[in-house]
Amino acid sequence: MSSIEDYMLPCLTKKLFGYDCLGCGLQRSISLIFNGELIEAFKMYPAIYTLIILAVFIMVNIFRTFKHQEAIKKGLFIINIVIIITSYFIKLSTTNLN
């Protein structure tokens, strides 16, 4: 019997260079959310929930305009970038310690 992980895209950066990329863990995190494992999803990819908030905001913003919508989008982008980069460097530093 196959699992959903059998159909996930492999990380080209990890295959070529041996290091995780900034997006490593995102697919598995989404899979964990669908399986109801919300805390494990956050541990796998800490930016998952802020990315979901950003995606929902952008989708709603297609049909409805908001006051300060550009500032909200920029803020959400910045928050996501900071979380992704910070968690990436934490993952790299803990991986190198082991």
C-alpha positions, 0 to 999 in steps of 0.5 A, spaced: 500 500 500 502 506 498 502 513 502 502 520 500 509 521 501 510 516 495 507 522 490 511 528 493 516 531 489 523 530 491 528 536 493 533 537 488 537 541 492 538 536 497 539 531 492 544 535 488 548 538 494 546 534 500 542 540 504 535 542 505 532 548 501 528 553 504 522 549 502 524 542 505 518 540 509 512 544 506 509 538 502 510 533 508 507 539 513 501 540 508 500 532 509 500 532 516 495 538 516 490 534 512 491 528 517 490 532 523 497 533 526 497 540 527 503 541 532 507 536 528 505 540 521 508 546 525 514 542 527 516 540 520 515 547 517 514 553 522 511 558 516 506 553 514 500 557 518 502 564 516 503 561 509 496 559 509 493 566 512 497 569 506 494 564 501 487 565 504 488 573 504 490 573 497 484 569 495 479 573 498 483 579 496 481 577 489 474 578 490 474 583 495 478 589 496 480 591 503 483 598 506 490 597 507 491 591 503 497 592 500 500 593 507 497 587 509 500 583 504 507 586 504 507 585 512 505 578 511 510 576 506 515 579 510 513 575 516 513 569 512 520 570 509 523 572 516 520 565 519 522 561 513 529 564 513 530 563 521 527 556 521 532 554 516 538 557 519 536 553 526 535 547 522 541 547 519 545 549 525 542 543 529 543 538 523 550 540 523 551 539 531 548 532 530 
